Amino acid sequence: MKYPSSWLKGNSLGESIACELRLQIINGTIKPGEVLSENGIAADFGTSRSPVREALKTLSSEGLITLQRMGAVVVGLQLDDISELYDVRFLIESFAWKRLAQQDPTSVISQLQQIIDKMQLAAKHRDVVEFAYQDLSIHELIIKEAKHARIWHLWLSIRQIVETVLLITTEEVLSQEEEHINFVINKHRKLLQGLETRDPAVVSAHIEEYFADSHQTLHKSIQ
């Protein structure tokens, strides 16, 4: 799997290199303990060392590599790391969904319905990239519409890793039978139904159920 070029629009070269390396590290193509050299990466991507340094600094800040004199040593992302990432997502999204339920979510509900319809269409064509993009869009829309600056900044700090993990898990989802794919889509519809009640308790129950199942999917997809 390569990182979708359509997702790199507007990225700097360094950001684009970071995206591709991040995917290779998380999916296991680049193994923990491997040493990455600036010169080697620059040659692979046909670029100078400057954007490579930018990419490596980004990956280091995410904890995926450590920068040493010999080069960048790959740390990787273990299941425990990703589980913790999902814990952070749960905290962010629980807050965002419940905050929206206390407001007027009418316009957001309409947007969410359209996104879920696009997910359904992507599933029909087994389009991993489009399905993953729409999936991410649902969660990002909720966080954005919660209109809480600190929560939004916290989301941005983990967004790139979440996006990459989601791309990998989506490939697993869309390799399953149609019944399972519809189950995943309906999980999102259930979140929407919870929001429609505008009852924080119902919203909370639905988001807990959603993330409990997502953890199971995660463990099947990331080895």
C-alpha positions in Angstrom: 0.0 0.0 0.0 1.2 3.5 -0.9 0.1 6.7 0.8 -2.8 8.1 -1.4 -1.4 11.0 -3.5 -4.8 12.7 -3.3 -4.3 13.1 0.4 -1.0 14.9 -0.1 -2.5 17.9 -1.9 -1.1 21.1 -0.3 1.6 19.3 1.6 5.2 20.4 1.6 7.7 17.8 0.2 8.8 17.1 3.8 5.3 16.4 4.9 4.7 14.1 1.9 7.9 12.2 2.7 6.8 11.9 6.4 3.4 10.5 5.3 4.9 7.8 3.2 7.5 6.8 5.8 4.8 6.9 8.5 2.7 4.4 6.6 5.6 2.1 6.0 6.6 2.2 9.6 3.1 1.6 11.0 2.3 -1.2 8.5 5.6 -2.9 9.2 7.3 -2.5 5.9 10.0 -0.6 7.8 10.8 -2.6 10.9 11.6 -1.4 14.4 15.3 -1.2 14.9 16.0 -0.3 11.2 18.3 2.7 10.7 17.1 5.4 8.2 19.7 7.6 6.6 19.0 11.1 5.3 21.0 10.3 2.1 19.2 7.0 1.5 15.8 8.5 1.9 16.7 11.5 -0.2 17.9 9.1 -3.0 14.7 7.1 -2.7 12.5 10.2 -3.1 14.7 12.0 -5.6 15.2 15.1 -3.4 17.7 17.0 -1.3 18.3 16.2 2.3 16.4 19.3 3.6 12.9 18.0 3.2 14.1 14.6 4.5 15.3 16.3 7.7 11.8 18.0 8.0 10.1 14.6 7.6 12.4 12.9 10.2 11.8 15.7 12.7 8.1 15.1 12.3 8.3 11.4 12.8 10.6 11.9 15.8 8.0 14.2 17.4 5.4 11.5 16.9 7.6 8.9 18.7 8.0 6.7 15.6 11.7 7.2 15.3 14.6 8.4 17.5 17.2 10.7 16.0 20.8 9.5 16.7 24.2 10.2 15.3 24.2 7.1 13.2 20.8 8.1 11.7 17.2 7.7 12.5 16.4 4.5 14.4 12.9 3.2 13.9 10.8 2.7 17.1 7.6 1.8 15.3 4.1 1.7 16.7 3.1 -1.3 18.8 -0.4 -2.4 19.6 -0.2 -0.9 23.0 0.8 2.4 21.5 -2.1 2.4 19.1 -4.5 1.4 21.9 -3.4 4.4 23.8 -3.9 6.5 20.7 -7.5 5.2 20.5 -7.9 6.1 24.2 -7.0 9.7 23.4 -9.4 9.7 20.5 -12.1 8.4 22.7 -11.5 11.2 25.2 -11.6 13.8 22.5 -14.6 12.5 20.7 -16.6 11.8 23.8 -16.3 15.4 24.7 -17.0 16.6 21.1 -20.1 14.5 20.6 -21.6 15.3 24.0 -20.8 19.0 23.5 -22.6 19.0 20.1 -25.6 17.2 21.7 -26.1 20.2 24.0 -26.1 22.6 21.0 -28.3 22.6 17.9 -26.7 19.8 15.8 -29.2 20.1 12.9 -26.7 21.3 10.2 -24.0 18.8 11.4 -26.5 15.9 11.3 -27.2 16.7 7.7 -23.5 16.8 6.8 -22.9 13.5 8.6 -25.7 11.8 6.7 -24.1 12.9 3.4 -20.7 11.6 4.5 -22.1 8.2 5.6 -23.8 7.9 2.2 -20.5 8.5 0.5 -19.0 5.8 2.7 -21.7 3.4 1.6 -20.9 4.2 -2.1 -17.1 3.7 -1.5 -17.8 0.4 0.2 -19.8 -0.7 -2.8 -16.8 -0.1 -5.0 -14.3 -1.4 -2.4 -12.5 1.9 -2.6 -10.2 1.8 0.5 -8.9 5.4 0.1 -12.3 7.0 -0.3 -13.9 4.9 2.5 -11.0 5.9 4.9 -11.3 9.5 3.9 -15.0 9.7 4.5 -14.5 7.8 7.8 -12.0 10.3 9.0 -14.2 13.2 7.8 -17.0 12.1 10.1 -14.8 12.2 13.2 -13.0 15.4 12.2 -16.3 17.2 11.5 -17.6 16.4 15.0 -14.4 17.6 16.6 -14.3 20.8 14.5 -17.9 21.6 15.1 -17.5 21.2 18.9 -15.7 24.6 18.6 -13.2 24.0 21.4 -9.7 25.4 20.5 -7.7 23.2 22.9 -9.6 20.0 21.9 -9.0 20.9 18.2 -5.2 21.4 18.8 -5.1 18.1 20.7 -6.7 16.4 17.7 -4.3 17.9 15.3 -1.4 16.6 17.3 -2.5 13.0 16.6 -4.3 13.4 13.3 -1.6 12.1 11.0 -1.1 8.9 12.9 -4.9 8.4 13.2 -5.2 8.9 9.5 -2.5 6.4 8.7 -3.9 3.7 11.1 -7.4 4.3 9.7 -6.1 3.7 6.1 -4.6 0.4 7.2 -7.6 -0.8 9.2 -9.9 0.2 6.3 -8.0 -2.2 4.0 -8.8 -5.0 6.4 -12.5 -3.9 6.7 -13.1 -3.8 3.0 -11.5 -7.2 2.5 -14.4 -8.7 4.6 -17.9 -9.9 3.5 -20.5 -7.3 2.8 -22.3 -8.0 6.1 -19.2 -6.9 8.1 -18.7 -3.8 6.0 -22.4 -2.8 6.5 -21.8 -3.4 10.2 -19.0 -0.9 10.2 -21.0 1.7 8.3 -24.0 1.2 10.6 -21.7 1.9 13.6 -21.4 5.4 12.3 -25.1 5.6 11.6 -25.7 4.7 15.3 -23.4 7.5 16.4 -25.6 9.9 14.3 -28.8 8.5 15.7 -27.4 9.1 19.2 -26.7 12.7 18.3 -30.2 13.1 17.0 -31.6 12.3 20.4 -29.5 15.2 21.9 -29.3 13.2 25.0 -25.7 13.2 26.4 -26.2 9.9 28.1 -27.3 8.2 24.9 -24.5 9.8 23.0 -22.0 8.7 25.6 -23.3 5.1 25.4 -23.0 5.0 21.6 -19.5 6.4 21.5 -18.4 3.9 24.2 -19.8 1.1 22.1 -18.2 2.4 18.9 -14.7 2.6 20.4 -15.0 -0.8 22.1 -15.6 -2.4 18.7 -12.9 -0.2 17.0 -10.4 -1.6 19.4 -11.3 -5.2 18.3 -10.9 -4.2 14.6 -7.6 -2.6 15.4 -6.1 -5.7 16.9 -7.1 -7.7 13.9 -5.6 -5.2 11.4 -2.3 -4.2 13.0 0.1 -7.0 13.8 
